[in-house]
Amino acid sequence: GDSVTQMEGPVTLSEEAFLTINCTYTATGYPSLFWYVQYPGEGLQLLLKATKADDKGSNKGFEATYRKETTSFHLEKGSVQVSDSAVYFCALIYRYAGNQFYFGTGTSLTVIP
Amino acid sequence: GAGVSQTPSNKVTEKGKYVELRCDPISGHTALYWYRQSLGQGPEFLIYFQGTGAADDSGLPNDRFFAVRPEGSVSTLKIQRTERGDSAVYLCASSDNGNTEAFFGQGTRLTVV
C-alpha cells in the first residue's frame, strides 16, 4: 500500500548548518507530497507541498523537489536557525486511494546556537 | 472559525469509560480527517469524511471507535470502553476538497488511567 519512509532522527545541527531530511514514498499513481512541521507545544502546520513530478515546494527557506524517478521528496535548508527546531513530517495524499494522508514517523530537529 | 478547533484539549478518563472528542473544522471545508498520534510516531489515519458521510473508515482500530459528522461540519469521535492503549493525541484536520493540504487542530490529548 501507499506509505512514506522518513529519515530517522533525532538530528542535531549547529546554527547556519545545511539541513537534509530524507523522505521516500511508495504509491500507485501520482500522489501529492507535503512536509508538515510541528513546533514544540503546537499543532501540525503545512510547511510546503508539491502536487506533480518535478515541482519544487518552498517556504521559509526550506525546499523540497518532487522526484518521481527516485520516489523522493527530500527536505533541505541551506542555513538552519534555532527557531527551526521542531519535528518534521513527510506526507502524501493520493486522491484515488481513499484521500487519506499518509505520514512518515517524523524527524526531530534541534538547532543549537 | 479561523482554524480547526478541538475540544477538550486534554481528557483524562478511567479505563472502561466512554469519551467523546469534538472537532470544529474550518468553515466551508467539506473534508474532515481524524488521526491518532502516539509519542514519537507520525499521525495514524483513523477516518475521513467527505460531507456527512464517512468516505473511508479503514483506520478505525476496532468497533469501540466511531465517528459522526451529522451536518457536514462538526465531527465527534466516540470511544467506548476505553483502554489504556487508547491514550494518545487525537488530531482532527480539514481541507476544502479532500485533495489538497489539510489544516490541523491542536489535538486532544487523551489519557486513560
Interface residues (C-beta under 8 A of the other chain):
Chain A: V4 Q6 S32 F34 Y36 E42 G43 L44 Q45 L46 K49 F89 I93 R95 G98 N99 Q100 F101 Y102 F103 G104 T105 G106
Chain B: A31 Y33 Y35 G40 Q41 G42 P43 E44 F45 Y48 Q50 A55 D56 S58 G59 L91 A93 G98 N99 T100 E101 A102 F103 F104 G105 Q106 G107
